[in-house]
Amino acid sequence: MKFSVFQVSRKGGRERNEDRMGYAYTRESGLFLLADGMGGHPEGEVAAQLALQTISALFQREARPLVRDPVEFLSAALMAAHTQIVRYASERGMLDTPRTTLVAAVVQDSAATWVHCGDSRLYVVRNGQLVTRTRDHSYMEQHAAGVIRMEQINRNILFTCLGSPSKPVYDISGPMALQQGDKIMLCSDGLWGSLPDTEIVQQLSDQPVAQAVPDLVESALRSGGPHSDNVTVIAVEWEMPDTFESTHGVSTDSISNGVFASTIQAGVLDTLVDDLDDAAIERSIAEINEAIRRSAARKG
């Protein structure tokens, strides 16, 4: 695989930044993640970090070097992340649980598959055009899609997230075949809430991701003013030419099948990785493998 990737997160006018993003990859598969810890609930940054670390841990175990079924993997991994957050709150006797949105993409075999829960978005841009973007799990977005009536709208409030008492609602899309030069961007609502899709698509189209991402973030912060939300973005340009030279370029052709690389660190609690529930992770892996076996049986 060859891709160019750039990520940045800015605090804006908020007291703290509860967004988290990162990516991981093997020789033949890449995982890109972004989570936006939700205000109004405790420790949103912990929820976001737990989500990233849980899914990254599952990816490291499953990508050998490919994820056998990205759809089943993303579904089970999201639920494992939700379970970890609820467990974290339960063990500490918290009256309210930390909560977070999530958007995650697996890229392999020249195709992208993604999952999202909440209002962190994924955009795919090709040849200057918006190919697709995720639809927020908010009442306002559902009204725009004609799913609910105007009187049911409670502003732009989310109706699902990771860490909530109820089972998360999520959507999975793909696999979508990628072409050279396609750009995939994951972002928090601090970006898309301040900039129209037309501007986002134009800037992504006109520049490499290493230039487009910081420019978009600066534009969002200026538009949001002194009380702007946190703005977090990770963007990928797919299959750069063999001769590409960029400090943000990644080529996995020369690494062995057993190599795993990740930018996802224990940035909230030093013991966060060790605190992951191994039993829950093992259960999720077993669920993934069972789902893959069922899928194979149906196809057979």
Beta strands, then each sheet from edge to edge (+ up, - down):
strand 1: 2-10
strand 2: 19-25
strand 3: 29-36
strand 4: 102-108
strand 5: 111-117
strand 6: 121-126
strand 7: 129-133
strand 8: 171-177
strand 9: 183-187
strand 10: 231-238
strand 11: 249-251
strand 12: 261-262
sheet 1: 7+ 6- 9+ 10- 1+ 11-
sheet 2: 8+ 5- 4+ 3- 2+ 12-
end
